[in-house]
Amino acid sequence: MQVNTVRIKICGVRDPRIAETAALAGADAIGMVFAPGRRQVTPEQARAICQAIPPLVARVGVFVDTPAAEVRQIAHYCGLDLVQLHGRESPDYCRELGLRCIKAVPARNRQTLEQASIYPVAALLVDTYLEGVAGGTGQPFNWRLLENLPLKAPLILAGGLNPANVGRAVALVRPYGVDVSSGVEVNGQKDLQLIKAFIKRAREVSAYAAG
């Protein structure tokens, strides 16, 4: 019997070798950040990363309040499969963008999460809420906020995940996917052993829960 397991996205990748190795280790998606910050990549860097990723692995670009025309241009140039929006983008923005979107939603409270269902997107990514920070906090939130949440789109769990806690997160939340960045880094750099350990643990618990 085929078992549906959690999808895994490794985000904030800046190196084609890391992207390829993560994908071959079982990652379903590789994320590249175009918003300002220490993980930011240029379109040229992202294009090289996208070209290194094996087929059937999603290429995701992360943007924060970027003009729609610029997002479309970068997505076409790099060969992105999806865009992940971490700013104050409206449902109309997502609808008119003309690209498959993942909308990030801060876990501020239950009401904020329930209202996210108005977004016409491929998935909703729930991340830790921290005032003035668009994402990548490296801090978990209270996963109980997600219990019986009436979302219309698949749920991707983010926020402070790492190899030590991803199993518990998958078992409790049963998300469609999990997203990790700082939790698989050492001194600000992606670590292949942590990436492999994260993927292995998430898959083990997900397969057990589904079985």
N, C-alpha and C positions, 0 to 999 in steps of 0.2 A: 504494500500500500504506500502511495506517495504521501509524504508528510510535508505540510506547509510550514516552513520555519521563518523566523523573523528575518527581515531584510536589514542589512548592515551597511551604513554609510560612514566612510572615513573622510573627515572634512579638514579643511585647512592644509591641503597637500600642496607643496611647492616644488617637488622634485619628481621628474618622470620615473626615476627608478623606484621611488617609494610607491608611486601610483600603480605601477605595473606589478610590483611584488604584493601589494595589498590586494589587488584584484585577483591575482593568482592564488592568494591565500584564502579567498572566499568572499571578499567584499563585493557587495552588489552595486555600490555607487561610490564614486570618488568626487569630493567637493573641493572647489577652488574658490578662494575668496577674492572678490574684486573691490570690496569696500576697504577704505583706509584702515591700516593696522599692521601688526607685525607679520601677519600671514598673507598679506595682500600680494597678488601676482599681477603681472601685466598681461594683456591679451596675448602677447607673443609667448610668454612663459606658459600660459594656460593652453595655448594651442599645442605646444610641444608635449605637455602632459596628456592632453586628450589623445594625441596620436600614439602615445605609448601605452594607453589603456587597451586591454584586449577587447574583442567584440563581446556584445551582450552585457557589458558593464556600463551603468549609466554615468554620464558625465554631467556634473551639476555645478552651475555657477551661482555664487552667493553675492547678492547685491543689497544695498541699503539706500532706499529713496533715490535711485538712479533714474534719470529720464528714460522713458520707454524706448525711444529711438536708439539711445546708446546701448541699452540692454539687448535689443534685437540685433544691432550691429555686432556686438561682441559675441553673442550666441551663435550667429551665423559664421563669423570668422573662426571661432574656436571649435565649432562643431558640438556645442552643448546639447544635451538631450532634455534637460530641465533647468529652470532657474529657481533659486530659493530666495525668497524676499524677506528681509529682516527689519524693514523699516515701517513707515506708516502708510504703506501702499493700500489703497482702497480696493474694495471689490471691483469697482469699475476699472481701475488700473489693471488688475489681474485679468479681467475679462477682455479688455481691449489690447492687451499686450500681444496676444496671438501666439503665445508659447505655453507649453506645459509648465505649471507653477507648483511650487511648494511654498505655502505661506507660514512663516514662523509666528507663533503667538506666545506672548509671555504668560507664564503661570502666575498671574497677579492674584486672581481669585476665581471662584467657580463661575461667576457671571461672565467674566471676560472670556473664559474658555467656551462657554455655551454660545456666546455671541459669534464666535469664530465660524460657526456653520454657515454664515452668510457668504463666505468666500467661495467663488466658483473655481476651485483648484483641485489638482490631482491628489494632494495630501496636505495635512496640517502638521507642522512640527511644533511641539510644545517645549519651550525652553524656560530656564530659570528667569524669573523677573528680578532685575536689578536696575534701579533708577539710573537713567542716562546711558545704559549699556545695551547695545543691540543684540548681543549674543556672545557666546564663547566665554562665559563667566567662569567655567570650571567648577561651578557649585551646583549640587543637586537641589531639588525642591521637594515638597511634600507630595509624593506620588498618589496619595489618597485623594487628592483633588480630581483625579482622573477616573475615579470609580463610577461606573455606569454613566459616563459622559455621553450625551446624545449627539455625537458628531456624524456628519453625512460623508465626510472624507476619511480615508485611512489616517491613522495616528502614527506619527513618528516621534519617539521620545528622545529628548536631548537634555543637556544640563548636568554636568558633573559626572558623567558616566565614565567608568574605567573597568579594567579586567576584574577588579575585586567586587564591584557592585552590580555589574551588568546582568549577572545571573538572577539576582534578587529582583532587579527592575523588570526583567522579562517575565519572570514568574508572577509578579504582582500585577503589572499593568497589562500584560499580553498585547504589546503594541504591534502594529504592522511592521514598524522598523525602528531601529535605534541609530543615533547619530553621535559620533565621538570626535573630539579634536584634541584638547589639552590632556585628556585622560590617557592618551597613547603617546605622550611626549616626554622627553627627558631634556631638561635644560632648554626648553622651547623648540626642540627638534623632534620630528616624528621618529619613533623607535620601532623598528620592524618586529622585535620580539614582543613588545607590548601590543602592537597591532594584531599579531597572530594569536596572542593569548586572549585578547578581547573577542576576536571572531570565534575562536574555539569555544569559549565559555558561553557566549550568546547562543551559538548553535546548539550546544549540548542541552542547555536548559529549555530552549524553544522546542527542540525535538522531543524531549521528555514530556513537556507540557502538552504538546499536540498529540502525543501518543496515548 
